[in-house]
Amino acid sequence: MSTSPAGPLPPADGLLSAARRNLRELAHGLSHASHPSTPLLAHAPKRWQRLLPYVVVLALASTFIPVTITVLTTDYGVPGALAGALGVAQAAPLLMLAHRPLQAWWIIFPADILGALVVLAQPAEPDGVWPWTPPVIVAYLFLLLALGLRETRRTVIAVWAVTGAAGAVLHLIAPDRSSGSALLLTILGAVVLVIGGAVRERGVAQRRLAEQETISEAERAQRTLLEERTRIARELHDVVAHHMSVITVQADSAPYRISGLPKAAEEEFTAIAAAARESLGEMRRLLSVLRSDGTEGDRAPQPGLDRLQQLVEATVRAGLPAELALSKELSPGRGSRLSEVPPAVDLSAYRIVQEALANVVRHAPGARTRVLVAPDNGHLLVLVVNGPAATRGSPLETSGTGHGLVGMRERVRLTGGTLDTGPLPDGGFRVAARMPLPPATAPSAAPADPLPPEDL
């Protein structure tokens, strides 16, 4: 209930204030267009669709101007000059329906009322239709349709109410001349406005749905990226933990491996070992945050280039004809530079090959695939190329989630390398990654064994 400083307002005052508020809203709707002056179908994808509203309004104006003038002169006896002016005023603003229908209504509606008064001043015809002539009724329906397609519900209700009120007033002025066209226009106008409003609201709903789908797709892509980054961070935890465990073991064993250390040096090594253990504990807590609820940590060591052969062999057993070309410098054995490959690059190279082979299995089953891993001018080159699918049947997955390429891109970015992916002319696909390698160094003493995974 409405209230005032003196207390609750009487019911009559509340109804009057609500009526005044509604009238103000209707007046605002009539005086302010609810859309910018952009043409109807301005955002349509095809050119002919964007031009269609202009063609329609041009056809309407070129049709109703001569028809209105002819009807006024022949059926109602209006003088030619006056009929021409009324015809232009009533029909020429139809050209504005494509982009400014409310402004067109402010011209056409007064012109229709003026035309009704001019016809009223002429001698009555036995079969004359008044207050609205047939061309006025038809043209006004097109105007109402344009309003229903562009304006808000409040505006079209105000237009319909003002139109009905004007027809009622004209009927009261000369009830003997009225032929029921005022009531006919009110009823048909309501139907047209409802149709136009329904089409407009459906278009608005579809546009909002498309915008929501775009937002959801962007959020889904962002969530996928974050999931991949989290997974990479969990895997790199083992790499960093390995180095931290080496630091801890070396700092703890230094007083026993190096004799004659000063007391201050022993205390320094002890502090280093304590700081390394504390860092490992912080990393373990960070890893618990990165893990999803209810998941357990992977206790197996992270894979690397030394397990590429096993990966390719498993893929071949799964039915994919794959070949591996691994440089001798990266093969396990004497003279290998495998130990010089940074752990992050080692892990990223394995995961890139794994994701690329998985994508081939999903999208091009049976395609012949070649894997090349070799040093290349201070970089590690990882190349996976597959041909077209062996059969013309549909792939196992018609639309991928994008996780594989997103993960590859993030891993390469993490190591400071570059990634190039794309289809090939023969229908195959290519994945090429280049990740930087450190300069070759002389062999050094092997570091102490790291802490076992269960101690991390």
C-alpha positions as CSV (number, residue, x, y, z in Angstrom):
1,M,0.0,0.0,0.0
2,S,1.3,3.5,-0.8
3,T,2.2,5.7,2.2
4,S,2.9,9.3,2.8
5,P,4.4,11.2,5.8
6,A,0.9,11.6,7.2
7,G,0.1,7.8,6.8
8,P,-1.3,5.4,4.2
9,L,-2.8,7.0,1.1
10,P,-6.5,6.3,0.5
11,P,-7.2,3.7,-2.1
12,A,-8.6,6.3,-4.6
13,D,-5.3,8.3,-4.3
14,G,-3.3,5.2,-4.9
15,L,-5.3,4.3,-8.0
16,L,-4.9,7.9,-9.3
17,S,-1.1,7.9,-8.7
18,A,-0.8,4.6,-10.5
19,A,-2.9,5.9,-13.4
20,R,-0.8,9.0,-13.7
21,R,2.4,6.9,-13.6
22,N,1.1,4.6,-16.3
23,L,0.1,7.6,-18.4
24,R,3.5,9.1,-18.1
25,E,5.1,5.8,-19.1
26,L,2.8,5.6,-22.2
27,A,3.6,9.2,-23.1
28,H,7.3,8.5,-22.8
29,G,6.9,5.5,-25.0
30,L,5.2,7.5,-27.7
31,S,7.9,10.3,-27.6
32,H,11.0,8.1,-27.3
33,A,12.0,5.4,-29.7
34,S,13.2,2.2,-28.0
35,H,15.8,1.5,-30.6
36,P,18.5,3.4,-32.5
37,S,17.8,4.5,-36.0
38,T,19.4,1.4,-37.5
39,P,17.5,-0.2,-40.5
40,L,15.5,-3.3,-40.0
41,L,17.6,-6.4,-40.8
42,A,20.7,-4.3,-40.7
43,H,22.7,-7.2,-39.2
44,A,21.5,-9.8,-41.6
45,P,24.2,-11.9,-43.1
46,K,23.3,-11.5,-46.8
47,R,23.1,-8.2,-48.7
48,W,19.7,-8.9,-50.3
49,Q,18.3,-9.4,-46.8
50,R,19.6,-6.0,-45.7
51,L,18.2,-4.3,-48.8
52,L,14.8,-6.0,-48.5
53,P,13.2,-3.5,-46.0
54,Y,14.1,-0.6,-48.3
55,V,12.5,-2.4,-51.3
56,V,9.4,-3.1,-49.3
57,V,8.9,0.5,-48.0
58,L,9.6,1.9,-51.4
59,A,7.0,-0.4,-52.9
60,L,4.5,0.7,-50.2
61,A,5.0,4.4,-50.7
62,S,4.9,4.2,-54.5
63,T,1.7,2.2,-54.2
64,F,-0.3,4.1,-51.5
65,I,0.5,7.7,-52.6
66,P,-1.3,7.4,-56.0
67,V,-4.0,5.1,-54.6
68,T,-4.8,7.5,-51.7
69,I,-5.0,10.5,-54.0
70,T,-7.2,8.6,-56.5
71,V,-9.6,7.4,-53.7
72,L,-9.9,10.9,-52.2
73,T,-10.6,12.6,-55.5
74,T,-13.0,10.0,-57.1
75,D,-14.8,8.5,-54.1
76,Y,-14.9,11.5,-51.7
77,G,-14.8,14.5,-54.0
78,V,-11.7,16.1,-52.4
79,P,-10.1,18.7,-54.6
80,G,-7.0,17.5,-56.5
81,A,-4.4,19.8,-54.7
82,L,-5.7,19.0,-51.3
83,A,-6.0,15.3,-52.1
84,G,-2.4,15.3,-53.4
85,A,-1.2,16.9,-50.2
86,L,-3.1,14.5,-48.0
87,G,-1.9,11.5,-50.1
88,V,1.7,12.5,-49.7
89,A,1.3,13.2,-46.0
90,Q,-0.4,9.9,-45.3
91,A,1.7,7.6,-47.5
92,A,5.1,9.2,-48.1
93,P,6.3,8.6,-44.4
94,L,6.0,4.9,-45.1
95,L,9.5,5.3,-46.5
96,M,10.6,5.7,-42.8
97,L,9.3,2.3,-41.6
98,A,12.6,0.6,-42.2
99,H,14.5,2.7,-39.6
100,R,12.2,5.2,-37.9
101,P,8.6,3.8,-37.6
102,L,7.7,5.8,-34.5
103,Q,8.6,9.0,-36.2
104,A,6.6,8.0,-39.2
105,W,3.6,7.4,-37.0
106,W,3.8,10.9,-35.7
107,I,3.4,12.1,-39.3
108,I,0.9,9.6,-40.6
109,F,-1.5,9.6,-37.6
110,P,-2.2,13.4,-37.6
111,A,-2.4,13.3,-41.4
112,D,-5.0,10.5,-41.2
113,I,-7.1,12.5,-38.7
114,L,-6.8,15.6,-40.9
115,G,-7.9,13.5,-43.8
116,A,-10.9,12.2,-41.9
117,L,-11.9,15.8,-41.1
118,V,-11.5,16.9,-44.7
119,V,-13.6,14.0,-45.9
120,L,-16.2,14.9,-43.3
121,A,-16.5,18.4,-44.8
122,Q,-17.3,16.8,-48.2
123,P,-20.9,15.7,-49.1
124,A,-21.7,12.2,-47.8
125,E,-21.4,9.4,-50.2
126,P,-23.8,6.4,-50.0
127,D,-21.1,3.8,-49.8
128,G,-18.4,6.1,-48.2
129,V,-16.2,4.6,-45.5
130,W,-15.5,7.0,-42.7
131,P,-13.6,8.1,-40.5
132,W,-10.8,5.9,-42.0
133,T,-10.7,5.4,-45.7
134,P,-9.6,2.0,-47.1
135,P,-6.1,3.1,-48.2
136,V,-5.6,4.6,-44.7
137,I,-6.6,1.4,-43.0
138,V,-4.3,-0.8,-45.1
139,A,-1.3,1.6,-44.9
140,Y,-1.9,2.1,-41.1
141,L,-1.7,-1.7,-40.6
142,F,1.7,-1.8,-42.3
143,L,2.7,1.0,-40.0
144,L,1.5,-0.8,-36.9
145,L,3.3,-4.0,-38.1
146,A,6.6,-2.0,-38.3
147,L,6.0,-0.6,-34.9
148,G,5.3,-4.0,-33.4
149,L,8.6,-5.3,-34.9
150,R,10.7,-2.5,-33.6
151,E,9.1,-0.9,-30.5
152,T,8.6,-2.1,-26.9
153,R,5.3,-3.4,-25.6
154,R,4.6,-0.2,-23.8
155,T,5.0,1.9,-27.0
156,V,2.7,-0.3,-29.1
157,I,0.1,-0.4,-26.4
158,A,0.2,3.4,-26.3
159,V,-0.1,3.7,-30.1
160,W,-3.0,1.3,-30.2
161,A,-4.8,3.1,-27.4
162,V,-4.3,6.5,-29.0
163,T,-5.5,5.1,-32.3
164,G,-8.7,3.6,-30.7
165,A,-9.4,6.8,-28.8
166,A,-9.0,9.0,-32.0
167,G,-11.4,6.7,-33.8
168,A,-13.9,6.8,-30.9
169,V,-13.8,10.7,-30.8
170,L,-14.3,10.9,-34.6
171,H,-17.3,8.5,-34.3
172,L,-18.8,10.7,-31.6
173,I,-18.4,13.8,-33.8
174,A,-20.4,12.4,-36.7
175,P,-22.0,9.1,-35.7
176,D,-24.3,9.2,-38.7
177,R,-21.2,9.3,-41.1
178,S,-19.3,6.5,-39.2
179,S,-19.3,3.2,-41.0
180,G,-17.5,1.2,-38.4
181,S,-14.0,1.6,-39.9
182,A,-12.8,3.0,-36.5
183,L,-13.7,-0.2,-34.7
184,L,-12.3,-2.3,-37.6
185,L,-9.0,-0.5,-37.5
186,T,-8.8,-0.9,-33.7
187,I,-9.4,-4.7,-33.9
188,L,-7.2,-5.3,-36.9
189,G,-4.5,-3.1,-35.3
190,A,-4.5,-5.1,-32.2
191,V,-4.0,-8.3,-34.1
192,V,-1.2,-6.9,-36.2
193,L,0.5,-5.4,-33.1
194,V,0.3,-8.8,-31.3
195,I,1.8,-10.5,-34.3
196,G,4.6,-8.0,-34.7
197,G,5.3,-8.0,-31.0
198,A,5.5,-11.8,-30.9
199,V,7.9,-11.8,-33.8
200,R,10.0,-9.1,-32.2
201,E,10.1,-10.9,-28.8
202,R,11.0,-14.2,-30.5
203,G,13.9,-12.4,-32.3
204,V,15.1,-10.8,-29.0
205,A,15.0,-14.2,-27.3
206,Q,16.9,-15.9,-30.1
207,R,19.5,-13.1,-30.1
208,R,19.9,-13.3,-26.3
209,L,20.2,-17.1,-26.6
210,A,22.9,-16.7,-29.3
211,E,24.7,-14.2,-27.0
212,Q,24.5,-16.6,-24.1
213,E,25.8,-19.4,-26.2
214,T,28.7,-17.2,-27.2
215,I,29.4,-16.4,-23.6
216,S,29.1,-20.0,-22.6
217,E,31.5,-21.1,-25.4
218,A,34.0,-18.5,-24.2
219,E,33.7,-19.6,-20.6
220,R,34.0,-23.2,-21.7
221,A,37.2,-22.4,-23.6
222,Q,38.6,-20.5,-20.6
223,R,37.7,-23.4,-18.3
224,T,39.4,-25.9,-20.7
225,L,42.5,-23.7,-20.7
226,L,42.6,-23.5,-16.9
227,E,42.1,-27.2,-16.6
228,E,45.0,-27.8,-19.0
229,R,47.2,-25.4,-17.1
230,T,46.3,-27.0,-13.8
231,R,47.1,-30.5,-15.2
232,I,50.5,-29.2,-16.5
233,A,51.2,-27.6,-13.1
234,R,50.5,-30.9,-11.4
235,E,52.8,-32.7,-13.7
236,L,55.6,-30.1,-13.3
237,H,55.3,-30.5,-9.6
238,D,57.2,-33.7,-9.9
239,V,59.9,-32.1,-12.0
240,V,60.5,-29.3,-9.5
241,A,60.2,-31.7,-6.5
242,H,63.0,-33.8,-8.1
243,H,65.3,-30.8,-8.1
244,M,64.4,-29.7,-4.6
245,S,65.0,-33.3,-3.3
246,V,68.4,-33.2,-5.0
247,I,69.2,-30.0,-3.2
248,T,68.0,-31.5,0.1
249,V,70.1,-34.6,-0.2
250,Q,73.2,-32.8,-1.3
251,A,72.9,-30.3,1.5
252,D,72.3,-33.0,4.1
253,S,75.2,-35.2,2.9
254,A,77.7,-32.4,2.3
255,P,79.3,-32.5,5.8
256,Y,79.8,-36.3,5.4
257,R,81.1,-36.1,1.8
258,I,83.4,-33.1,2.3
259,S,85.8,-33.3,5.2
260,G,87.2,-30.4,7.2
261,L,84.2,-28.1,6.6
262,P,84.1,-25.1,9.0
263,K,81.3,-24.9,11.5
264,A,79.7,-22.0,9.7
265,A,79.6,-23.9,6.4
266,E,78.0,-26.9,8.1
267,E,75.3,-24.6,9.6
268,E,74.8,-23.1,6.2
269,F,74.2,-26.5,4.6
270,T,71.8,-27.4,7.4
271,A,69.9,-24.2,6.7
272,I,69.8,-24.9,3.0
273,A,68.4,-28.4,3.7
274,A,65.8,-27.1,6.1
275,A,64.7,-24.5,3.5
276,A,64.5,-27.1,0.8
277,R,62.3,-29.4,3.0
278,E,60.1,-26.4,3.8
279,S,59.7,-25.6,0.1
280,L,58.8,-29.3,-0.6
281,G,56.1,-29.1,2.1
282,E,54.7,-25.9,0.5
283,M,54.7,-27.5,-2.9
284,R,52.9,-30.5,-1.5
285,R,50.2,-28.2,-0.1
286,L,50.0,-26.3,-3.4
287,L,49.6,-29.6,-5.2
288,S,46.6,-30.5,-3.0
289,V,45.0,-27.3,-4.1
290,L,45.5,-28.0,-7.8
291,R,44.1,-31.5,-7.5
292,S,40.4,-32.0,-8.0
293,D,38.3,-33.2,-5.1
294,G,38.5,-36.9,-4.5
295,T,41.5,-37.5,-6.8
296,E,44.7,-39.1,-5.7
297,G,48.2,-38.0,-6.7
298,D,50.0,-40.0,-9.3
299,R,52.9,-41.8,-7.7
300,A,54.4,-43.0,-10.9
301,P,57.4,-41.0,-12.3
302,Q,56.6,-38.5,-15.1
303,P,57.3,-39.9,-18.6
304,G,59.9,-38.5,-21.0
305,L,61.7,-39.1,-24.3
306,D,63.0,-42.5,-23.0
307,R,59.5,-43.8,-23.1
308,L,58.5,-42.6,-26.6
309,Q,59.3,-46.0,-28.1
310,Q,56.9,-47.7,-25.7
311,L,54.2,-45.1,-26.4
312,V,54.5,-45.6,-30.2
313,E,54.5,-49.4,-29.9
314,A,51.3,-49.2,-27.8
315,T,49.7,-47.0,-30.4
316,V,50.6,-49.6,-33.1
317,R,49.1,-52.4,-31.1
318,A,45.9,-50.3,-30.9
319,G,45.6,-50.4,-34.7
320,L,47.4,-47.2,-35.8
321,P,50.3,-47.6,-38.2
322,A,52.8,-45.3,-36.6
323,E,56.6,-44.9,-37.0
324,L,59.1,-43.3,-34.6
325,A,62.3,-41.6,-35.7
326,L,64.3,-40.7,-32.6
327,S,67.7,-39.1,-33.0
328,K,70.6,-41.1,-31.7
329,E,71.6,-38.2,-29.5
330,L,68.3,-38.6,-27.6
331,S,68.3,-42.4,-27.5
332,P,69.2,-44.1,-24.2
333,G,72.8,-45.3,-24.3
334,R,76.4,-44.2,-24.4
335,G,76.9,-40.7,-25.9
336,S,73.3,-39.8,-25.4
337,R,72.4,-36.2,-24.7
338,L,69.1,-37.3,-23.1
339,S,70.3,-36.2,-19.6
340,E,70.9,-32.7,-20.9
341,V,67.3,-32.2,-22.0
342,P,65.5,-30.0,-19.3
343,P,62.9,-32.0,-17.4
344,A,60.1,-29.6,-18.5
345,V,61.1,-30.0,-22.2
346,D,61.4,-33.8,-21.7
347,L,57.9,-34.1,-20.3
348,S,56.4,-31.6,-22.7
349,A,57.8,-33.5,-25.7
350,Y,56.3,-36.8,-24.5
351,R,52.9,-35.2,-23.8
352,I,52.8,-33.5,-27.2
353,V,53.5,-36.8,-29.0
354,Q,50.9,-38.5,-26.8
355,E,48.2,-35.9,-27.5
356,A,49.0,-35.9,-31.2
357,L,48.7,-39.7,-31.5
358,A,45.5,-39.6,-29.5
359,N,44.0,-37.0,-31.8
360,V,44.9,-39.2,-34.8
361,V,43.2,-42.2,-33.2
362,R,40.1,-40.1,-32.6
363,H,39.8,-38.1,-35.8
364,A,41.7,-40.2,-38.4
365,P,41.6,-43.8,-37.4
366,G,44.0,-46.0,-39.3
367,A,45.9,-43.1,-40.8
368,R,49.6,-43.7,-41.3
369,T,51.5,-41.5,-38.8
370,R,55.2,-40.5,-38.5
371,V,56.8,-39.2,-35.4
372,L,60.2,-37.4,-35.5
373,V,62.1,-36.1,-32.4
374,A,65.5,-34.7,-32.9
375,P,67.7,-31.7,-31.9
376,D,67.6,-28.8,-34.3
377,N,69.9,-25.8,-34.0
378,G,69.7,-25.5,-30.2
379,H,66.0,-26.6,-30.1
380,L,64.2,-29.9,-29.7
381,L,62.0,-30.6,-32.7
382,V,58.9,-32.7,-32.2
383,L,57.1,-33.5,-35.4
384,V,54.0,-35.6,-35.8
385,V,52.5,-36.0,-39.3
386,N,49.5,-38.2,-40.2
387,G,47.9,-38.9,-43.5
388,P,44.2,-39.1,-44.2
389,A,42.0,-41.7,-42.5
390,A,42.4,-45.2,-43.9
391,T,38.6,-45.5,-44.5
392,R,36.0,-43.1,-45.6
393,G,33.9,-43.9,-42.5
394,S,33.1,-41.3,-39.9
395,P,35.8,-40.6,-37.3
396,L,35.4,-41.8,-33.8
397,E,34.8,-38.2,-32.7
398,T,33.2,-35.8,-35.1
399,S,33.9,-32.8,-32.9
400,G,36.8,-32.7,-30.5
401,T,36.9,-30.8,-27.3
402,G,40.1,-29.0,-28.2
403,H,41.9,-30.2,-25.0
404,G,44.7,-31.7,-27.0
405,L,45.8,-28.7,-29.0
406,V,45.2,-26.4,-26.0
407,G,47.5,-28.6,-23.9
408,M,50.2,-28.7,-26.6
409,R,50.0,-24.9,-26.9
410,E,50.3,-24.4,-23.2
411,R,53.2,-26.8,-22.8
412,V,55.2,-25.2,-25.6
413,R,54.5,-21.7,-24.3
414,L,55.7,-22.9,-20.9
415,T,59.1,-23.9,-22.3
416,G,59.5,-20.8,-24.4
417,G,59.1,-22.7,-27.7
418,T,56.7,-22.5,-30.7
419,L,53.9,-24.7,-32.0
420,D,52.6,-25.0,-35.5
421,T,49.5,-27.1,-36.3
422,G,47.3,-27.4,-39.3
423,P,45.8,-29.6,-42.0
424,L,47.8,-30.9,-44.9
425,P,46.7,-30.8,-48.6
426,D,46.2,-34.6,-48.7
427,G,43.8,-34.5,-45.9
428,G,46.2,-35.3,-43.1
429,F,47.4,-33.2,-40.2
430,R,50.7,-31.8,-38.9
431,V,51.9,-30.9,-35.4
432,A,55.3,-29.3,-35.1
433,A,56.8,-28.1,-31.9
434,R,60.2,-26.5,-31.3
435,M,61.4,-26.1,-27.7
436,P,64.8,-24.6,-26.7
437,L,67.6,-26.7,-25.4
438,P,70.5,-25.6,-23.2
439,P,73.9,-25.4,-24.7
440,A,75.9,-28.6,-24.7
441,T,78.1,-28.9,-21.6
442,A,80.9,-31.3,-20.5
443,P,79.8,-34.3,-18.6
444,S,79.6,-33.7,-14.8
445,A,79.3,-35.8,-11.8
446,A,75.9,-37.4,-11.4
447,P,73.8,-35.8,-8.7
448,A,72.7,-37.6,-5.6
449,D,69.6,-39.7,-5.8
450,P,66.5,-37.8,-5.2
451,L,64.0,-38.4,-2.5
452,P,61.5,-41.2,-3.3
453,P,58.1,-40.0,-4.4
454,E,56.4,-41.2,-1.2
455,D,58.6,-38.8,0.8
456,L,57.6,-35.7,-1.2
